[in-house]
Amino acid sequence: MSLPPFKSAGMLTLGVELELMLLEPHTFELSAGALNLLELMRMHADKRFFFCPEITQTMIEYNSGVHGRWHELLDELRAMRSYLLPLVDECGLRISGGGTHAFRNWHEQAFFPKERYLNLGEKYGYLSKQFTVFGMHVHVGVGGDGDRAIELIRSVSPWIPLLIALSVASPFQEGADTGFACSRLHSLTSFPYSGAMPAFADWAECRDYIDGLTGLGIVGGIKDFYWDIRPKPEYGTVEFRIFDTPLTVEIAAGLAGLVQLMCAYYLARPAPPPLYDVYPYNRFQACRYGLAGEMVDPWTGERAGYLDNARALLDRLTPLAREFDAAKVLHVYRDKLEPGLSQADHQRAVAAAGDLPRLMRWQADCFASGVVASDGQTR
């Protein structure tokens, strides 16, 4: 099946997908409650919010509406949270953000009974159950132009590792500190067609590449390409897929606003192709160390810490802040950069004594309250 035409969508519109984990409220293990929770939502029939299943039964996904500004998205996400929390409680669950569950066992996961997910389980075996990790995807509209989408991906791709460093929230897996600030992305890199998208010249080359592999039966469509950033023709967007699910919806909306500003900047000022192939190194540094890592400039070869690069990015985006009502986003990130603490740093501080159930309870409290309590207090 060929890709659909690139849909007409608003320029620089914004939307997110949030993958959320379902927790047992006493042990804070993952809980296979998706079927019951989604059925309860169906009975409530609230058309304002769209939830859907994910690959295993211990997770659900929220798809936002389309917005012009980050604060409109924030209003929706807060309303979604207010709607969701009582339903989760009624199902005897807690819900959490974060990119990984700290002590989940992959072999205990059960696939959601949907044909696509059962087929993925058959195709990828144990990798599919290890895919019980939690991410946020940010969609930005490109005005219905596939060539513009490819140009934008080419311009922003060198800065994807910086976005990873700003959003890391998955230091624990399988009951251990992985040593990485973002371990979630390694659950994706085992799949074929993951990591950086090839450097296509235009939309036609990208479309022919995907259609060719689809025609060979190697992939079923663009959903089987787990690139860090990819075009999404049926939505008319560019999709950023590198974020750990944030601990709060407030952080989620802020990250989406930052992505929107970056896209606005590079749509107006397309970047030349990089001179050096440093993306894998920069991506590894971001996943391993977060903001404490270093980044090699893909045009000059110069090295600088992610903190310095983040400050330079915020300075670059400042002139656009008024146009997109995003001055608060930049202010929040400037404040975060002063101590240089990431979400992963806070998670490690809470789990310093090795109490991983306490960490998961804290993460659920963060999601419910909208506050990342730096002292690790739980309710």
MIVO-668400 format. One record per residue (C-alpha): residue number from 1; x, y, z. Coordinates in nm, 4 decimals, padded with zeros to 6 digits. Layout:
N
SITE resi        X        Y        Z
SITE  NUM        X        Y        Z
...
# end
This chain:
379
SITE resi        X        Y        Z
SITE    1  00.0000  00.0000  00.0000
SITE    2  00.1395  00.3401 -00.0987
SITE    3  00.1713  00.6313  00.1405
SITE    4 -00.1224  00.8707  00.1414
SITE    5 -00.0777  01.2208 -00.0010
SITE    6  00.0731  01.4725  00.2380
SITE    7 -00.2336  01.6135  00.4123
SITE    8 -00.2983  01.9846  00.4285
SITE    9 -00.2455  02.0967  00.7876
SITE   10 -00.1993  02.4291  00.9591
SITE   11  00.1512  02.5720  00.9603
SITE   12  00.3224  02.5164  01.2973
SITE   13  00.0167  02.3668  01.4637
SITE   14  00.0914  02.1497  01.7647
SITE   15 -00.0248  01.8205  01.9110
SITE   16  00.1128  01.5405  02.1296
SITE   17  00.0743  01.1701  02.1986
SITE   18  00.1415  01.0632  02.5579
SITE   19  00.2075  00.7027  02.6583
SITE   20  00.1174  00.6560  03.0249
SITE   21  00.1896  00.3674  03.2595
SITE   22 -00.0744  00.1955  03.4716
SITE   23  00.0296  00.1045  03.8268
SITE   24 -00.1015 -00.1179  04.1042
SITE   25 -00.1681  00.1296  04.3899
SITE   26 -00.0063 -00.0707  04.6719
SITE   27  00.2987 -00.2365  04.5205
SITE   28  00.3381  00.0157  04.2354
SITE   29  00.4138 -00.2624  03.9926
SITE   30  00.2779 -00.2277  03.6411
SITE   31 -00.0874 -00.3331  03.6254
SITE   32 -00.2606 -00.4820  03.3199
SITE   33 -00.5617 -00.2530  03.3535
SITE   34 -00.5884 -00.1028  03.0056
SITE   35 -00.8896 -00.3077  02.8949
SITE   36 -01.0964 -00.2126  03.2014
SITE   37 -00.9918  00.1518  03.1913
SITE   38 -01.0657  00.1954  02.8212
SITE   39 -01.4038  00.0244  02.8647
SITE   40 -01.4895  00.2630  03.1492
SITE   41 -01.3946  00.5549  02.9237
SITE   42 -01.6189  00.4144  02.6506
SITE   43 -01.9089  00.4031  02.8942
SITE   44 -01.8489  00.7649  02.9969
SITE   45 -01.8435  00.8611  02.6264
SITE   46 -01.6646  01.1913  02.6818
SITE   47 -01.5814  01.3106  02.3290
SITE   48 -01.3346  01.5746  02.4503
SITE   49 -01.0531  01.3280  02.5049
SITE   50 -00.9144  01.0485  02.2903
SITE   51 -00.7399  00.7514  02.4535
SITE   52 -00.6303  00.4336  02.2809
SITE   53 -00.4477  00.1117  02.3691
SITE   54 -00.0752  00.0551  02.3290
SITE   55  00.1242 -00.2605  02.2623
SITE   56  00.0873 -00.4124  02.6125
SITE   57 -00.1945 -00.3959  02.8647
SITE   58 -00.0041 -00.1962  03.1259
SITE   59 -00.0134  00.1250  02.9212
SITE   60 -00.2531  00.3595  02.7455
SITE   61 -00.1950  00.6419  02.5001
SITE   62 -00.3526  00.9872  02.4978
SITE   63 -00.3810  01.1795  02.1688
SITE   64 -00.4310  01.5527  02.2059
SITE   65 -00.6210  01.7862  01.9793
SITE   66 -00.4516  02.0290  01.7409
SITE   67 -00.3465  02.3655  01.8818
SITE   68 -00.1841  02.6847  01.7672
SITE   69 -00.0030  02.7646  02.0917
SITE   70  00.1585  02.5653  02.3696
SITE   71 -00.0619  02.7120  02.6453
SITE   72 -00.3750  02.5928  02.4621
SITE   73 -00.2249  02.2449  02.4644
SITE   74 -00.1474  02.2840  02.8355
SITE   75 -00.5111  02.3712  02.9082
SITE   76 -00.6246  02.0556  02.7299
SITE   77 -00.3708  01.8331  02.9032
SITE   78 -00.4705  01.9647  03.2452
SITE   79 -00.8374  01.9059  03.1662
SITE   80 -00.7492  01.5544  03.0472
SITE   81 -00.5689  01.4865  03.3747
SITE   82 -00.8702  01.6025  03.5760
SITE   83 -01.0905  01.3704  03.3714
SITE   84 -00.8525  01.0752  03.3881
SITE   85 -00.7577  01.0593  03.7548
SITE   86 -01.1047  00.9695  03.8954
SITE   87 -01.1487  00.6985  03.6299
SITE   88 -00.8094  00.5503  03.7106
SITE   89 -00.9002  00.5504  04.0796
SITE   90 -01.2336  00.3811  04.0020
SITE   91 -01.0392  00.1038  03.8247
SITE   92 -00.8118  00.0600  04.1275
SITE   93 -00.5062  00.1987  03.9514
SITE   94 -00.2522  00.4783  03.9676
SITE   95 -00.1109  00.6453  03.6576
SITE   96  00.2338  00.7839  03.5948
SITE   97  00.4643  00.9551  03.3537
SITE   98  00.8321  00.8768  03.3099
SITE   99  01.0008  00.6908  03.0265
SITE  100  01.0346  00.3509  03.1963
SITE  101  00.8923  00.1610  03.4889
SITE  102  01.1790  00.1158  03.7328
SITE  103  01.1329 -00.2552  03.8022
SITE  104  00.9098 -00.3978  03.5302
SITE  105  00.9849 -00.7463  03.3960
SITE  106  00.9452 -00.7638  03.0190
SITE  107  00.8426 -01.1313  03.0187
SITE  108  00.5418 -01.0606  03.2424
SITE  109  00.3823 -00.8223  02.9934
SITE  110  00.0712 -00.9254  02.7973
SITE  111 -00.0051 -00.7847  02.4544
SITE  112 -00.3164 -00.5769  02.4113
SITE  113 -00.5611 -00.7960  02.2113
SITE  114 -00.5462 -00.5947  01.8904
SITE  115 -00.4347 -00.7388  01.5555
SITE  116 -00.1480 -00.4957  01.4991
SITE  117  00.0032 -00.5585  01.8424
SITE  118 -00.0367 -00.9356  01.8208
SITE  119  00.1324 -00.9263  01.4794
SITE  120  00.4192 -00.7196  01.6220
SITE  121  00.4590 -00.9773  01.8974
SITE  122  00.4797 -01.2533  01.6394
SITE  123  00.7246 -01.0576  01.4243
SITE  124  00.9606 -00.9190  01.6881
SITE  125  00.9318 -01.1738  01.9704
SITE  126  01.0633 -01.0623  02.3085
SITE  127  01.1583 -00.7201  02.1715
SITE  128  00.7882 -00.6375  02.1505
SITE  129  00.7339 -00.6957  02.5225
SITE  130  01.0482 -00.4977  02.6018
SITE  131  00.8696 -00.2198  02.4115
SITE  132  00.6700 -00.1550  02.7320
SITE  133  00.8351  00.1830  02.7622
SITE  134  00.6696  00.5221  02.7621
SITE  135  00.7298  00.8142  02.5285
SITE  136  00.5828  01.1421  02.4129
SITE  137  00.5534  01.2220  02.0433
SITE  138  00.5204  01.5856  01.9355
SITE  139  00.3561  01.6693  01.6022
SITE  140  00.4173  02.0020  01.4289
SITE  141  00.2180  02.0993  01.1195
SITE  142  00.4069  02.1977  00.8056
SITE  143  00.1275  02.3420  00.5938
SITE  144  00.0641  02.0323  00.3833
SITE  145  00.3980  02.0339  00.2014
SITE  146  00.6028  01.7134  00.2020
SITE  147  00.9158  01.8838  00.0701
SITE  148  00.8959  02.1346  00.3535
SITE  149  00.8673  01.8455  00.6004
SITE  150  01.1850  01.6836  00.4670
SITE  151  01.3720  02.0150  00.4728
SITE  152  01.2610  02.0782  00.8299
SITE  153  01.3697  01.7307  00.9434
SITE  154  01.7095  01.7871  00.7824
SITE  155  01.7487  02.1235  00.9591
SITE  156  01.6413  02.0182  01.3091
SITE  157  01.7913  01.6667  01.3172
SITE  158  02.1348  01.7820  01.4431
SITE  159  01.9575  01.9264  01.7487
SITE  160  01.7536  01.6161  01.8318
SITE  161  02.0199  01.4995  02.0835
SITE  162  01.9882  01.8340  02.2619
SITE  163  01.6117  01.7794  02.2951
SITE  164  01.6832  01.4330  02.4353
SITE  165  01.9205  01.5824  02.6930
SITE  166  01.6537  01.8305  02.8010
SITE  167  01.3876  01.5636  02.8499
SITE  168  01.5603  01.2533  02.9951
SITE  169  01.3387  01.0646  03.2439
SITE  170  01.4234  00.6932  03.2294
SITE  171  01.7333  00.6044  03.4351
SITE  172  01.5957  00.2758  03.5762
SITE  173  01.5012 -00.0542  03.4129
SITE  174  01.4508 -00.4090  03.5408
SITE  175  01.5146 -00.3034  03.9008
SITE  176  01.8516 -00.1370  03.8405
SITE  177  02.0031  00.2017  03.7664
SITE  178  02.1122  00.1661  03.4036
SITE  179  02.3714  00.4427  03.4281
SITE  180  02.1859  00.6218  03.1483
SITE  181  01.9710  00.9315  03.1924
SITE  182  01.7509  00.8013  02.9086
SITE  183  01.7461  00.4229  02.8796
SITE  184  01.4096  00.4099  02.6994
SITE  185  01.5479  00.4877  02.3546
SITE  186  01.7635  00.1733  02.3643
SITE  187  01.4420 -00.0298  02.3641
SITE  188  01.3708  00.1184  02.0201
SITE  189  01.7139  00.0923  01.8589
SITE  190  01.6912 -00.2881  01.8464
SITE  191  01.4150 -00.2565  01.5872
SITE  192  01.4893 -00.2292  01.2151
SITE  193  01.4609  00.1223  01.0711
SITE  194  01.5204  00.3086  01.3965
SITE  195  01.7476  00.5999  01.4892
SITE  196  01.8148  00.8801  01.2422
SITE  197  01.6049  00.9035  00.9273
SITE  198  01.8109  00.8798  00.6049
SITE  199  01.9037  01.2135  00.4490
SITE  200  01.6402  01.2254  00.1766
SITE  201  01.6659  01.5031 -00.0811
SITE  202  01.2907  01.5644 -00.0943
SITE  203  00.9508  01.4134 -00.0203
SITE  204  00.9427  01.2131 -00.3431
SITE  205  01.2639  01.0293 -00.2486
SITE  206  01.1340  00.9614  00.1029
SITE  207  00.7984  00.8406 -00.0306
SITE  208  00.9607  00.6118 -00.2888
SITE  209  01.1902  00.4645 -00.0214
SITE  210  00.8999  00.3820  00.2110
SITE  211  00.6717  00.2602 -00.0698
SITE  212  00.9527  00.0407 -00.2038
SITE  213  01.0047 -00.1384  00.1286
SITE  214  00.6280 -00.1669  00.1740
SITE  215  00.5993 -00.3225 -00.1712
SITE  216  00.8613 -00.5808 -00.0765
SITE  217  00.6581 -00.6755  00.2306
SITE  218  00.9414 -00.5733  00.4641
SITE  219  00.7279 -00.3107  00.6391
SITE  220  00.3557 -00.2492  00.6570
SITE  221  00.3813  00.1280  00.6267
SITE  222  00.5344  00.4322  00.7888
SITE  223  00.4345  00.3086  01.1361
SITE  224  00.7103  00.0474  01.1078
SITE  225  00.9795  00.3146  01.0808
SITE  226  01.0946  00.3979  01.4325
SITE  227  01.3005  00.6991  01.3302
SITE  228  01.3720  00.9646  01.5947
SITE  229  01.1874  01.2150  01.3785
SITE  230  00.9738  01.1286  01.0767
SITE  231  00.7173  01.2804  00.8396
SITE  232  00.3560  01.1894  00.9061
SITE  233  00.1716  01.2510  00.5773
SITE  234 -00.1742  01.1481  00.6989
SITE  235 -00.1551  01.4284  00.9582
SITE  236  00.0485  01.6759  00.7554
SITE  237  00.3077  01.6935  01.0333
SITE  238  00.6632  01.6248  01.1324
SITE  239  00.6666  01.3886  01.4323
SITE  240  00.9327  01.4085  01.7050
SITE  241  00.9542  01.0678  01.8750
SITE  242  01.2509  01.1020  02.1094
SITE  243  01.0975  01.2241  02.4353
SITE  244  01.0544  01.0151  02.7478
SITE  245  00.7005  01.0696  02.8727
SITE  246  00.7415  01.3684  03.1059
SITE  247  00.6607  01.3376  03.4751
SITE  248  00.3855  01.6026  03.4445
SITE  249  00.1620  01.7360  03.1690
SITE  250  00.3066  02.0795  03.2447
SITE  251  00.6510  01.9590  03.1371
SITE  252  00.4936  01.7913  02.8331
SITE  253  00.3310  02.1134  02.7127
SITE  254  00.6526  02.3103  02.7718
SITE  255  00.8597  02.0656  02.5672
SITE  256  00.6035  02.0804  02.2879
SITE  257  00.6209  02.4596  02.2942
SITE  258  00.9993  02.4446  02.2696
SITE  259  00.9736  02.2123  01.9671
SITE  260  00.7272  02.4506  01.8013
SITE  261  00.9672  02.7429  01.8458
SITE  262  01.2563  02.5385  01.7068
SITE  263  01.0504  02.4411  01.4025
SITE  264  00.9464  02.8024  01.3451
SITE  265  01.3103  02.9101  01.3582
SITE  266  01.4374  02.6490  01.1122
SITE  267  01.1462  02.6757  00.8709
SITE  268  01.2496  03.0367  00.8252
SITE  269  01.6233  02.9586  00.8268
SITE  270  01.6937  02.6141  00.6769
SITE  271  02.0264  02.4771  00.7940
SITE  272  02.2913  02.3432  00.5533
SITE  273  02.3718  01.9707  00.5644
SITE  274  02.6104  01.8788  00.8492
SITE  275  02.9773  01.8420  00.7614
SITE  276  03.0451  01.5728  01.0218
SITE  277  02.8506  01.2579  01.1038
SITE  278  02.8335  01.3204  01.4788
SITE  279  02.4645  01.2407  01.5336
SITE  280  02.5253  00.8919  01.6840
SITE  281  02.7865  01.0295  01.9237
SITE  282  02.5725  01.3255  02.0299
SITE  283  02.2686  01.1014  02.0746
SITE  284  02.4660  00.8589  02.2904
SITE  285  02.6010  01.1432  02.5043
SITE  286  02.2480  01.2776  02.5571
SITE  287  02.1089  00.9368  02.6553
SITE  288  02.4045  00.8509  02.8765
SITE  289  02.4602  01.1791  03.0600
SITE  290  02.1662  01.4083  02.9855
SITE  291  02.2550  01.7720  03.0400
SITE  292  02.5937  01.6687  03.1815
SITE  293  02.7008  01.5333  02.8433
SITE  294  02.8798  01.7042  02.5583
SITE  295  02.7808  01.7764  02.2000
SITE  296  03.0051  01.8010  01.8939
SITE  297  02.8962  02.0754  01.6548
SITE  298  02.8108  01.9016  01.3251
SITE  299  02.9375  02.1964  01.1186
SITE  300  03.2508  02.3105  01.3032
SITE  301  03.3534  02.0007  01.4993
SITE  302  03.3793  02.2069  01.8181
SITE  303  03.2767  02.0468  02.1486
SITE  304  03.0564  02.2069  02.4122
SITE  305  02.8459  02.0826  02.7013
SITE  306  02.4741  02.0318  02.6569
SITE  307  02.4071  02.3028  02.9147
SITE  308  02.5946  02.5597  02.7046
SITE  309  02.4216  02.4422  02.3872
SITE  310  02.0824  02.4621  02.5580
SITE  311  02.1456  02.8202  02.6680
SITE  312  02.2513  02.9121  02.3142
SITE  313  01.9351  02.7514  02.1732
SITE  314  01.7108  02.9467  02.4114
SITE  315  01.8874  03.2689  02.3107
SITE  316  01.8326  03.1830  01.9438
SITE  317  01.4613  03.1232  01.9980
SITE  318  01.3952  03.4286  02.2176
SITE  319  01.2948  03.6624  01.9302
SITE  320  01.0126  03.4195  01.8397
SITE  321  00.8730  03.3911  02.1917
SITE  322  00.6278  03.6809  02.1680
SITE  323  00.4846  03.5633  01.8352
SITE  324  00.4041  03.2212  01.9832
SITE  325  00.3126  03.3377  02.3355
SITE  326  00.6012  03.1247  02.4576
SITE  327  00.8071  03.3579  02.6748
SITE  328  00.7102  03.1491  02.9789
SITE  329  00.8430  02.8325  02.8146
SITE  330  01.1849  02.9901  02.7654
SITE  331  01.1800  03.1357  03.1162
SITE  332  01.1040  02.7959  03.2698
SITE  333  01.3872  02.6305  03.0805
SITE  334  01.6354  02.9026  03.1674
SITE  335  01.5514  02.8498  03.5342
SITE  336  01.5967  02.4729  03.4972
SITE  337  01.9367  02.5134  03.3368
SITE  338  02.0825  02.7070  03.6291
SITE  339  02.0969  02.4026  03.8620
SITE  340  02.1332  02.1795  03.5548
SITE  341  01.9003  01.9160  03.7013
SITE  342  01.7015  01.6886  03.4732
SITE  343  01.3961  01.4777  03.5498
SITE  344  01.6329  01.1784  03.5612
SITE  345  01.8394  01.3516  03.8318
SITE  346  01.5266  01.3944  04.0432
SITE  347  01.4312  01.0299  03.9876
SITE  348  01.7733  00.9144  04.1026
SITE  349  01.7550  01.1363  04.4114
SITE  350  01.4191  00.9870  04.5116
SITE  351  01.5488  00.6326  04.4600
SITE  352  01.8840  00.6976  04.6295
SITE  353  01.8096  00.4444  04.9037
SITE  354  01.7154  00.1787  04.6458
SITE  355  01.3423  00.2010  04.7221
SITE  356  01.2059  00.1688  04.3676
SITE  357  00.8383  00.1270  04.4706
SITE  358  00.8758  00.4633  04.6495
SITE  359  01.0085  00.6107  04.3259
SITE  360  00.7081  00.4851  04.1288
SITE  361  00.4707  00.6200  04.3921
SITE  362  00.6480  00.9557  04.3690
SITE  363  00.6153  00.9538  03.9907
SITE  364  00.2413  00.8875  04.0195
SITE  365  00.2152  01.1757  04.2669
SITE  366  00.4054  01.4026  04.0276
SITE  367  00.1585  01.3241  03.7497
SITE  368 -00.1446  01.3774  03.9739
SITE  369 -00.0232  01.7049  04.1267
SITE  370  00.1586  01.8567  03.8302
SITE  371  00.4581  01.9224  04.0546
SITE  372  00.7997  01.7543  04.0544
SITE  373  00.8773  01.7695  04.4245
SITE  374  01.2560  01.7954  04.4486
SITE  375  01.2533  01.6652  04.8059
SITE  376  01.0961  01.3386  04.6910
SITE  377  00.7918  01.3773  04.9143
SITE  378  00.4911  01.1566  04.8385
SITE  379  00.1385  01.1925  04.9543
# end
